[in-house]
């Protein structure tokens, strides 16, 4: 029983750390944008539901593959687990690319659809585009220039 609890703890720590880092990144986004004024902060709140939806789709795809990999690991079939993981990485990358393309294409119209006020019209698309681009590019460490370019818009 103790060994199983240790295994559950070891397997859950990466997921917990991923959630903590996601929350920290959201605070950083809100802090950066908050320094630009109330209209920019309102823009973050406006697109938050869409951001959660897009993140949820990506997480659901990854969780589906995690179940398959876990079954292979539990069955002591490491080769099948690695093959499934490889396929998962490719499919998740394609889905992330598709979600990112959708987010970019919707970044101009989405705030209007959500009923945003006119006075923050210049912030809405750039904030959504910035936060979505950061989610796609965060693993490369190249998201900061994209976000800081939103200040110029």
C-alpha positions as CSV (number, residue, x, y, z in Angstrom):
1,X,0.0,0.0,0.0
2,X,2.8,2.4,0.9
3,X,4.5,1.7,-2.5
4,X,1.3,2.5,-4.4
5,X,0.8,5.8,-2.5
6,X,4.4,6.7,-3.3
7,X,3.8,5.9,-7.0
8,X,0.6,8.0,-7.0
9,X,2.5,10.9,-5.4
10,X,5.4,10.7,-7.9
11,X,2.9,10.6,-10.9
12,X,0.8,13.4,-9.6
13,X,3.5,15.9,-8.8
14,X,4.1,16.9,-12.5
15,X,0.4,17.6,-13.0
16,X,0.3,19.7,-9.8
17,X,3.3,21.7,-10.9
18,X,1.9,22.2,-14.3
19,X,-1.3,23.7,-12.9
20,X,0.7,25.9,-10.5
21,X,2.8,27.2,-13.4
22,X,-0.3,27.8,-15.4
23,X,-1.8,29.9,-12.6
24,X,1.4,31.8,-12.2
25,X,1.6,32.6,-15.9
26,X,-2.0,33.9,-15.7
27,X,-1.0,36.2,-12.9
28,X,2.0,37.4,-14.9
29,X,-0.2,38.1,-17.9
30,X,-2.7,40.0,-15.8
31,X,0.1,41.9,-14.1
32,X,1.8,42.9,-17.3
33,X,-1.5,43.9,-18.9
34,X,-2.7,45.6,-15.6
35,X,0.2,48.0,-15.8
36,X,-1.3,49.2,-19.1
37,X,-4.6,50.4,-17.6
38,X,-8.1,49.4,-16.8
39,X,-9.2,48.9,-20.4
40,X,-6.4,46.4,-21.0
41,X,-7.3,44.6,-17.8
42,X,-10.9,44.4,-18.8
43,X,-9.8,42.8,-22.1
44,X,-8.1,40.0,-20.2
45,X,-11.3,39.4,-18.2
46,X,-13.4,39.5,-21.4
47,X,-11.5,36.7,-23.2
48,X,-10.8,34.6,-20.1
49,X,-13.7,32.2,-20.8
50,X,-12.5,31.6,-24.3
51,X,-9.0,31.1,-23.1
52,X,-10.2,28.5,-20.6
53,X,-12.2,26.8,-23.4
54,X,-9.2,26.5,-25.6
55,X,-6.9,25.3,-22.8
56,X,-9.6,22.8,-21.8
57,X,-9.7,21.2,-25.3
58,X,-5.9,20.9,-25.3
59,X,-5.8,19.4,-21.8
60,X,-8.6,16.9,-22.7
61,X,-6.6,15.6,-25.7
62,X,-3.5,15.2,-23.6
63,X,-5.4,13.5,-20.8
64,X,-6.9,11.0,-23.3
65,X,-3.4,10.0,-24.3
66,X,-2.2,9.9,-20.7
67,X,-4.8,7.2,-20.0
68,X,-3.5,5.0,-22.9
69,X,0.1,5.5,-21.9
70,X,-0.7,4.7,-18.2
71,X,-2.4,1.4,-19.3
72,X,0.6,0.3,-21.2
73,X,2.9,1.2,-18.4
74,X,0.7,-0.7,-16.0
75,X,0.7,-3.7,-18.3
76,X,4.5,-3.5,-18.3
77,X,4.7,-2.8,-22.0
78,X,7.2,0.1,-22.2
79,X,7.6,-0.1,-26.0
80,X,3.9,0.4,-26.6
81,X,3.9,3.2,-24.0
82,X,6.7,5.0,-25.8
83,X,5.1,4.5,-29.2
84,X,1.8,5.9,-27.9
85,X,3.6,8.8,-26.3
86,X,5.3,9.6,-29.6
87,X,2.0,9.6,-31.4
88,X,0.4,11.7,-28.7
89,X,3.1,14.3,-29.0
90,X,2.6,14.6,-32.8
91,X,-1.2,14.7,-32.5
92,X,-1.2,17.2,-29.6
93,X,1.2,19.4,-31.6
94,X,-1.2,19.3,-34.6
95,X,-4.2,20.1,-32.4
96,X,-2.3,22.9,-30.7
97,X,-1.4,24.3,-34.1
98,X,-5.0,24.2,-35.1
99,X,-6.3,25.7,-31.9
100,X,-3.6,28.5,-32.2
101,X,-4.7,29.2,-35.8
102,X,-8.3,29.4,-34.7
103,X,-7.4,31.7,-31.8
104,X,-5.4,34.0,-34.1
105,X,-8.2,34.1,-36.7
106,X,-10.8,34.9,-34.0
107,X,-8.8,37.4,-32.1
108,X,-10.2,40.4,-34.0
109,X,-13.9,39.4,-34.0
110,X,-14.2,37.5,-30.7
111,X,-14.3,40.6,-28.4
112,X,-17.2,42.1,-30.5
113,X,-19.1,38.8,-30.3
114,X,-18.6,38.9,-26.5
115,X,-20.0,42.4,-26.3
116,X,-17.0,44.4,-25.4
117,X,-17.1,48.2,-25.0
118,X,-15.7,50.4,-27.8
119,X,-13.2,52.2,-25.5
120,X,-11.0,49.1,-25.2
121,X,-11.3,48.2,-28.9
122,X,-7.6,48.5,-29.5
123,X,-6.7,46.2,-26.6
124,X,-9.1,43.3,-27.1
125,X,-7.6,41.5,-30.1
126,X,-4.0,42.1,-29.1
127,X,-4.5,40.8,-25.6
128,X,-6.2,37.6,-26.8
129,X,-3.7,37.1,-29.5
130,X,-0.8,37.7,-27.0
131,X,-2.1,35.2,-24.4
132,X,-2.8,32.5,-27.1
133,X,0.5,33.0,-28.7
134,X,2.2,32.7,-25.3
135,X,0.4,29.4,-24.7
136,X,1.6,28.0,-28.0
137,X,5.2,29.3,-27.8
138,X,5.9,29.1,-24.1
139,X,8.0,26.0,-24.4
140,X,10.4,27.8,-26.7
141,X,10.8,30.7,-24.3
142,X,10.1,33.2,-27.1
143,X,6.7,34.5,-25.9
144,X,8.0,37.7,-24.2
145,X,8.6,39.7,-27.4
146,X,5.2,38.8,-28.7
147,X,3.5,40.0,-25.4
148,X,5.6,43.1,-25.2
149,X,4.7,44.0,-28.8
150,X,1.1,44.3,-27.6
151,X,2.1,47.5,-25.7
152,X,2.8,49.2,-29.0
153,X,-0.6,48.4,-30.5
